[in-house]
Structure formats: C-alpha cells, structure tokens
C-alpha cells in the first residue's frame, strides 16, 4: 500500500505500522521496558556499533516510538523523524 496516498487522518491512525504477525493486533502495543536483551556479546557489539538495526535501550529507541517516528515522517513528507524523551532535544 502507498502510504503517501492515504488521507492524513488515516495516516494518524495506521501509518508506519502493520498488524502484529503473532497476535494480529491492529493497535500499536505500548512497550514499557527500558532495556532489551542480546543474543550474545557479538550481537550487542553489532547493535552498539550500528552495524545492525535493533533495540538497545528505550531512550534511544523502542518499537512504540518507532511507529510514532514513522507516522510523523509520513505526515510531514520527510525521510524520517526522531522522537526523544523530554529534555533530550534541548
């Protein structure tokens, strides 16, 4: 589906997100975790070295914020967006 062609109201609700493949949930889950586990030290090294994309720590990124950033980018017609905790953008 071409998300750019959707109505802005539809993008606000559904942009940047697909239903969860395991649960088929349409709503974006709220991830209330602060940190994530790694498969091993090599996996952690690749994530922290930005050689592999993934969750490390919620202040850097989490799946809920990822959807918000994608929606904002779609609504603004941008290549990307960044959502940060209060005070981090100062």
C-alpha positions, -999 to 999 in steps of 0.1 A, spaced: 0 0 0 13 35 -9 10 53 25 18 86 9 -16 84 -9 -36 79 22 -57 106 39 -38 123 68 -64 111 93 -58 75 81 -20 81 85 -25 93 120 -41 60 129 -24 34 108 8 50 92 41 33 98 26 1 114 15 -33 103 -7 -56 124 13 -78 147 21 -110 129 18 -132 161 -14 -117 176 -29 -99 146 -34 -69 168 -41 -37 148 -32 -14 177 4 -5 184 15 -21 217 29 2 244 64 -11 252 71 -2 289 106 -16 290 138 3 295 163 -22 282 165 -52 259 184 -85 259 210 -95 233 216 -130 217 253 -128 227 281 -102 230 287 -102 193 251 -93 187 254 -65 213 285 -53 196 268 -51 162 239 -32 176 260 -7 195 284 -4 165 254 5 143 262 -24 121 228 -40 128 195 -23 135 176 -32 167 165 -21 201 192 -14 227 177 10 253 143 28 253 158 63 255 175 55 221 145 37 205 117 13 212 91 -2 190 63 22 201 84 53 194 95 37 161 59 37 149 54 73 161 85 85 142 73 67 110 39 84 113 53 118 118 76 114 88 47 102 66 25 132 77 53 157 71 66 141 39 100 136 54 126 109 51 125 103 89 117 117 123 131 115 158 111 113 190 130 118 222 123 120 259 116 154 275 147 175 277 168 154 253 162 177 224 173 208 243 
